């Protein structure tokens, strides 16, 4: 799973965590329903923001959710998932942008893509995703050609960029693509007045996505000789950080100009979590958990035999045998799903992949609300204002 907005679930209130997972699973299932099982590999955290924005602008009705069957990524539990035009638009955008990512890796000859047969197969997959995204986009009134055009122009712009070139010239195609996707959520929601502010929010989100990707890949690209916009234009990290901070401020202002029926989750993702993404990329802050990432007692008692005889007393009762244990392979698959979706560390509680017993995540004893409202002028007291870090209280910043 890729994307720059990756909220640690312990920072979301229970209600917002359920909503976020509903959109994530909704995107995944929309990809499967329209484009087959393999298309689910393009599920990403940023794509679901399109679904979140669409739903934030409409009245909540029962048909916006359906109950999905058990899934390894949800510890084999059912869950309410988002459905409708927002999830389908998110799927179309994710397919086209994933196609662009694949072609970019092919052009850079990354890893196995150095081999011609593998690169040729990857190009065929990318072309199929382009067609699939265009088909779904057309059904929703969204022309994905604007995304494909932006991707095609990117290569030419990068070939002309050199020391002294404007970094914003390089990020422009990404900005144009994300602006179009964000603006179309207003069309689907029947809120034409929101198109302009959401296009601005999308433009700046695209800028952030491009810049943060460049920052995170800078050292790797230098080692492999791959093209990197910061290196190519000679832009120092301080200037990149300034551009990111300006974009964060712009996103916040643009969202304030839009009208939402319930914009709480969109606000948390695009104001609070987006800032944390910038801090993470530049190494400014870390998640406020224990030093080793594993608080005492996260997965049961301390090492040793808790039923050993104590001084002057008989041994305690033997532990109950585990019930309904999964086999080794099935348990490993569920464990992988929990790890991929951060539930092992961030979900608060989850069920043990093998025994099915309830467990607490790694973060359950961390000071998880620290910094959840960072950059939010109206939230002076994070825990007091935001209620479990989710800003469910009506924080209007």
C-alpha positions as CSV (number, residue, x, y, z in Angstrom):
1,X,0.0,0.0,0.0
2,X,1.4,3.4,-0.9
3,X,0.4,7.0,-0.4
4,X,1.6,10.0,1.6
5,X,-1.4,10.2,4.0
6,X,-1.0,7.1,6.2
7,X,-2.8,7.9,9.4
8,X,-1.8,5.8,12.4
9,X,-5.1,4.4,13.5
10,X,-4.4,5.1,17.2
11,X,-4.6,8.9,16.4
12,X,-8.1,8.5,15.1
13,X,-11.2,8.3,17.4
14,X,-13.1,5.0,17.1
15,X,-15.7,6.6,14.8
16,X,-13.2,8.1,12.4
17,X,-11.1,4.9,12.4
18,X,-14.2,3.0,11.3
19,X,-15.0,5.6,8.6
20,X,-11.4,5.6,7.3
21,X,-11.4,1.8,7.1
22,X,-14.8,1.9,5.4
23,X,-13.3,4.1,2.6
24,X,-10.1,2.1,2.3
25,X,-12.0,-1.2,2.0
26,X,-14.6,0.5,-0.3
27,X,-11.8,1.5,-2.7
28,X,-10.4,-2.0,-2.7
29,X,-13.8,-3.7,-3.3
30,X,-14.7,-1.1,-6.0
31,X,-11.5,-2.1,-7.8
32,X,-12.4,-5.8,-7.6
33,X,-16.0,-5.3,-8.6
34,X,-15.2,-3.2,-11.7
35,X,-11.8,-4.5,-12.8
36,X,-11.1,-7.9,-11.2
37,X,-9.1,-9.3,-8.3
38,X,-5.6,-8.2,-9.6
39,X,-6.7,-4.6,-9.8
40,X,-6.8,-4.5,-6.0
41,X,-3.0,-4.2,-5.8
42,X,-3.4,-0.5,-6.7
43,X,-5.4,0.2,-3.5
44,X,-3.6,3.1,-1.9
45,X,-4.1,5.5,1.0
46,X,-4.2,8.7,-1.1
47,X,-6.8,7.4,-3.5
48,X,-9.4,6.9,-0.8
49,X,-9.3,10.7,-0.1
50,X,-11.3,11.1,-3.3
51,X,-13.9,8.8,-1.8
52,X,-13.8,10.7,1.5
53,X,-14.2,14.1,-0.2
54,X,-17.2,12.9,-2.2
55,X,-19.0,11.5,0.8
56,X,-18.2,14.6,2.9
57,X,-20.3,16.8,0.5
58,X,-23.5,14.7,0.5
59,X,-26.1,13.7,2.9
60,X,-25.4,10.4,4.7
61,X,-27.9,7.7,3.7
62,X,-28.0,4.0,4.4
63,X,-27.1,3.0,0.8
64,X,-23.7,4.7,1.3
65,X,-22.6,1.6,3.2
66,X,-22.8,-2.1,2.8
67,X,-21.5,-4.9,4.9
68,X,-18.5,-6.7,3.4
69,X,-17.6,-10.3,4.1
70,X,-14.6,-11.5,6.1
71,X,-11.2,-10.4,4.9
72,X,-7.7,-11.2,6.1
73,X,-6.8,-7.5,6.2
74,X,-9.6,-7.1,8.7
75,X,-8.6,-10.1,10.8
76,X,-11.3,-12.1,9.0
77,X,-14.1,-9.9,10.3
78,X,-17.0,-8.3,8.4
79,X,-17.2,-4.5,8.3
80,X,-19.2,-1.7,6.8
81,X,-17.6,-0.4,3.7
82,X,-18.2,2.7,1.5
83,X,-19.8,2.3,-1.9
84,X,-21.1,4.5,-4.6
85,X,-19.7,7.0,-7.0
86,X,-17.0,8.3,-4.7
87,X,-15.4,4.8,-4.3
88,X,-15.6,4.2,-8.0
89,X,-14.0,7.5,-8.9
90,X,-11.2,6.7,-6.4
91,X,-10.8,3.4,-8.1
92,X,-10.5,5.0,-11.6
93,X,-8.0,7.6,-10.4
94,X,-5.9,4.9,-8.5
95,X,-5.7,2.8,-11.6
96,X,-4.4,5.6,-13.9
97,X,-2.0,6.9,-11.3
98,X,-0.7,3.4,-10.5
99,X,-0.2,2.9,-14.2
100,X,1.9,6.1,-14.3
101,X,3.9,4.8,-11.3
102,X,4.6,1.5,-13.1
103,X,5.7,3.3,-16.3
104,X,8.0,5.6,-14.2
105,X,9.7,2.6,-12.7
106,X,10.1,1.0,-16.1
107,X,11.7,4.2,-17.4
108,X,14.0,4.3,-14.4
109,X,14.8,0.5,-14.9
110,X,14.2,-0.2,-11.3
111,X,15.0,-3.7,-10.0
112,X,13.6,-6.5,-12.1
113,X,12.3,-3.9,-14.6
114,X,15.8,-3.7,-16.0
115,X,15.0,-7.0,-17.8
116,X,13.2,-6.4,-21.1
117,X,10.6,-9.2,-20.8
118,X,9.6,-8.0,-17.3
119,X,9.5,-4.4,-18.5
120,X,7.3,-5.3,-21.5
121,X,4.9,-7.2,-19.2
122,X,4.8,-4.2,-16.8
123,X,4.0,-1.9,-19.7
124,X,1.1,-4.2,-20.8
125,X,-0.3,-4.2,-17.3
126,X,0.0,-0.4,-17.1
127,X,-1.8,0.0,-20.4
128,X,-4.6,-2.2,-19.2
129,X,-5.0,-0.1,-16.1
130,X,-5.2,3.0,-18.2
131,X,-8.1,1.5,-20.2
132,X,-9.9,0.3,-17.1
133,X,-9.6,3.6,-15.4
134,X,-10.8,5.5,-18.5
135,X,-13.8,3.1,-18.7
136,X,-14.9,3.7,-15.1
137,X,-14.1,7.4,-15.4
138,X,-16.3,7.8,-18.4
139,X,-19.2,6.2,-16.6
140,X,-18.8,8.8,-13.9
141,X,-18.4,11.7,-16.3
142,X,-14.7,12.1,-15.5
143,X,-12.3,12.2,-18.4
144,X,-9.1,10.4,-17.2
145,X,-7.3,11.8,-20.3
146,X,-6.3,14.8,-18.1
147,X,-4.5,12.3,-15.9
148,X,-2.8,10.5,-18.8
149,X,-1.8,13.8,-20.4
150,X,-0.2,14.9,-17.2
151,X,1.7,11.7,-16.9
152,X,2.9,12.0,-20.6
153,X,4.0,15.6,-20.1
154,X,6.0,14.7,-17.0
155,X,8.7,13.0,-18.9
156,X,9.3,15.9,-21.3
157,X,9.4,18.4,-18.4
158,X,11.9,16.3,-16.5
159,X,14.1,16.0,-19.6
160,X,14.3,19.8,-19.8
161,X,14.8,20.5,-16.1
162,X,18.3,21.3,-14.8
163,X,20.1,23.3,-12.2
164,X,18.2,26.5,-11.5
165,X,15.0,25.2,-13.0
166,X,11.9,25.9,-11.0
167,X,10.8,22.9,-8.9
168,X,7.2,23.9,-9.3
169,X,7.5,23.5,-13.1
170,X,8.4,19.9,-12.4
171,X,5.5,19.3,-10.0
172,X,2.9,21.0,-12.3
173,X,1.6,17.8,-14.1
174,X,1.0,16.0,-10.8
175,X,-0.8,19.2,-9.5
176,X,-3.0,19.3,-12.6
177,X,-4.0,15.6,-12.3
178,X,-4.9,15.7,-8.6
179,X,-6.7,19.1,-9.0
180,X,-9.0,17.5,-11.6
181,X,-9.7,14.5,-9.4
182,X,-10.5,16.6,-6.3
183,X,-12.7,19.0,-8.3
184,X,-14.8,16.1,-9.8
185,X,-15.9,15.1,-6.3
186,X,-17.9,18.3,-6.3
187,X,-19.6,17.3,-9.5
188,X,-20.5,13.9,-8.2
189,X,-21.8,15.4,-5.0
190,X,-23.9,18.0,-6.8
191,X,-21.9,20.9,-5.2
192,X,-20.6,22.9,-8.2
193,X,-19.6,25.7,-5.9
194,X,-17.0,23.4,-4.3
195,X,-15.2,22.7,-7.5
196,X,-12.8,25.7,-7.4
197,X,-11.7,25.3,-3.8
198,X,-11.3,21.6,-4.1
199,X,-9.4,22.0,-7.3
200,X,-7.0,24.3,-5.4
201,X,-6.8,21.8,-2.5
202,X,-6.1,19.0,-5.0
203,X,-3.4,21.1,-6.8
204,X,-1.5,21.7,-3.6
205,X,-2.0,18.0,-2.5
206,X,-0.4,16.9,-5.8
207,X,2.5,19.3,-5.2
208,X,3.0,17.8,-1.7
209,X,2.8,14.2,-3.1
210,X,5.5,15.0,-5.7
211,X,7.8,16.8,-3.3
212,X,7.5,14.3,-0.5
213,X,8.2,11.4,-2.9
214,X,11.3,13.3,-4.1
215,X,12.5,13.9,-0.5
216,X,12.0,10.3,0.6
217,X,13.7,8.9,-2.5
218,X,16.6,11.4,-2.7
219,X,19.3,9.2,-1.2
220,X,18.1,6.0,-3.0
221,X,17.9,7.8,-6.3
222,X,21.4,9.2,-5.8
223,X,22.8,5.7,-5.1
224,X,21.1,4.2,-8.2
225,X,21.6,7.2,-10.5
226,X,17.8,7.6,-11.0
227,X,16.4,11.1,-11.8
228,X,15.2,13.1,-8.8
229,X,13.7,16.6,-9.0
230,X,15.5,18.0,-6.0
231,X,18.9,16.8,-7.3
232,X,18.2,17.8,-10.9
233,X,17.1,21.3,-10.1
234,X,19.7,21.8,-7.3
235,X,16.9,22.5,-4.8
236,X,18.0,22.3,-1.1
237,X,15.9,20.6,1.4
238,X,15.2,23.9,3.2
239,X,13.5,25.2,0.1
240,X,11.6,22.0,-0.4
241,X,10.3,22.2,3.2
242,X,9.3,25.8,2.7
243,X,7.2,24.8,-0.4
244,X,5.6,22.0,1.5
245,X,4.7,24.3,4.4
246,X,3.2,26.8,2.0
247,X,1.2,24.0,0.4
248,X,-0.1,22.7,3.7
249,X,-1.4,26.2,4.6
250,X,-3.0,26.5,1.2
251,X,-4.8,23.1,1.5
252,X,-6.2,24.2,4.8
253,X,-7.5,27.5,3.5
254,X,-9.0,25.8,0.4
255,X,-10.9,23.3,2.5
256,X,-12.2,26.2,4.6
257,X,-13.7,27.7,1.5
258,X,-15.6,24.5,0.6
259,X,-19.0,23.5,2.0
260,X,-19.3,20.1,3.5
261,X,-22.1,18.1,5.0
262,X,-19.6,16.4,7.3
263,X,-16.0,17.3,6.6
264,X,-14.5,15.9,9.8
265,X,-12.6,13.0,8.3
266,X,-11.5,15.1,5.3
267,X,-10.2,17.7,7.7
268,X,-8.3,15.2,9.8
269,X,-6.6,13.6,6.7
270,X,-5.9,16.8,4.7
271,X,-4.9,19.1,7.6
272,X,-3.6,17.1,10.5
273,X,-2.3,13.9,8.9
274,X,-0.9,15.6,5.8
275,X,1.2,17.8,8.1
276,X,2.5,14.7,9.9
277,X,3.4,13.2,6.5
278,X,5.5,16.3,5.8
279,X,7.2,16.0,9.2
280,X,7.8,12.3,8.7
281,X,9.4,12.9,5.3
282,X,11.7,15.6,6.6
283,X,12.5,13.7,9.8
284,X,11.0,16.5,12.0
285,X,9.0,14.3,14.3
286,X,8.3,10.8,15.2
287,X,5.3,9.0,16.5
288,X,5.0,9.4,20.2
289,X,5.3,5.8,21.3
290,X,7.6,3.9,23.5
291,X,11.3,3.9,22.7
292,X,11.4,0.4,21.5
293,X,8.0,0.4,19.9
294,X,6.7,-2.3,22.2
295,X,5.2,-1.2,25.5
296,X,5.3,-3.7,28.3
297,X,2.4,-6.1,28.1
298,X,1.3,-5.4,24.6
299,X,0.9,-9.0,23.7
300,X,0.4,-10.5,27.2
301,X,2.4,-10.9,30.4
302,X,6.1,-10.5,30.7
303,X,8.4,-13.4,29.7
304,X,8.5,-16.3,32.2
305,X,5.9,-18.7,33.6
306,X,3.1,-16.6,35.3
307,X,1.8,-19.8,36.9
308,X,5.0,-20.8,38.7
309,X,4.7,-21.4,42.5
310,X,5.1,-18.2,44.4
311,X,6.7,-17.9,47.9
312,X,4.6,-19.8,50.3
313,X,1.8,-20.6,47.9
314,X,0.7,-23.3,45.4
315,X,0.9,-22.8,41.7
316,X,-1.9,-20.9,40.0
317,X,-4.5,-22.4,37.7
318,X,-3.2,-23.6,34.3
319,X,-4.0,-21.5,31.3
320,X,-7.0,-22.4,29.3
321,X,-6.2,-24.1,26.0
322,X,-6.6,-21.9,23.0
323,X,-9.9,-22.3,21.2
324,X,-10.6,-22.3,17.5
325,X,-6.9,-22.1,16.6
326,X,-6.1,-21.4,12.9
327,X,-3.5,-23.5,11.2
328,X,0.0,-22.2,10.6
329,X,-0.5,-21.0,7.0
330,X,-4.0,-19.4,7.7
331,X,-2.7,-17.7,10.8
332,X,0.3,-16.3,8.9
333,X,-2.0,-14.9,6.2
334,X,-4.1,-13.1,8.7
335,X,-1.0,-11.9,10.5
336,X,0.3,-10.4,7.2
337,X,-3.0,-8.7,6.7
338,X,-3.0,-7.1,10.2
339,X,0.6,-6.0,9.7
340,X,-0.1,-4.4,6.2
341,X,-2.9,-2.3,7.6
342,X,-1.1,-1.3,10.8
343,X,-3.6,-3.1,13.0
344,X,-0.9,-4.9,15.0
345,X,0.5,-1.6,16.2
346,X,-2.3,1.0,15.8
347,X,-5.8,-0.5,15.9
348,X,-6.1,-0.4,19.7
349,X,-7.3,-4.0,19.9
350,X,-7.3,-6.9,17.4
351,X,-7.8,-10.7,17.5
352,X,-4.8,-12.9,17.6
353,X,-4.3,-14.4,14.2
354,X,-4.0,-18.0,15.5
355,X,-6.0,-18.3,18.7
356,X,-8.6,-15.6,18.0
357,X,-8.1,-14.1,21.5
358,X,-8.4,-10.3,21.8
359,X,-5.0,-8.5,22.0
360,X,-4.0,-4.9,22.4
361,X,-1.9,-3.2,19.8
362,X,1.7,-2.1,20.3
363,X,0.6,1.6,20.7
364,X,-2.0,1.1,23.3
365,X,0.2,2.5,26.1
366,X,1.9,5.2,24.1
367,X,1.1,9.0,24.5
368,X,-0.7,8.8,21.2
369,X,-2.6,12.1,21.3
370,X,0.7,14.1,21.4
371,X,0.8,16.3,18.3
372,X,-2.4,15.2,16.8
373,X,-3.5,18.8,16.4
374,X,-0.1,20.1,15.4
375,X,-0.4,23.1,13.1
376,X,-4.0,23.7,14.2
377,X,-4.3,27.1,15.7
378,X,-7.6,26.6,17.3
379,X,-6.6,23.4,19.1
380,X,-4.4,24.5,22.0
381,X,-5.0,21.4,24.0
382,X,-4.8,18.3,21.9
383,X,-6.4,15.8,24.2
384,X,-8.9,18.2,25.6
385,X,-10.0,19.5,22.1
386,X,-9.8,16.6,19.8
387,X,-11.1,13.6,21.9
388,X,-8.7,10.7,21.2
389,X,-6.9,12.7,18.5
390,X,-9.8,12.6,16.1
391,X,-11.2,16.1,16.2
392,X,-14.7,14.8,16.6
393,X,-15.5,17.8,18.8
394,X,-16.1,20.2,16.0
395,X,-12.7,21.7,15.7
396,X,-13.2,24.2,12.9
397,X,-9.6,25.1,12.0
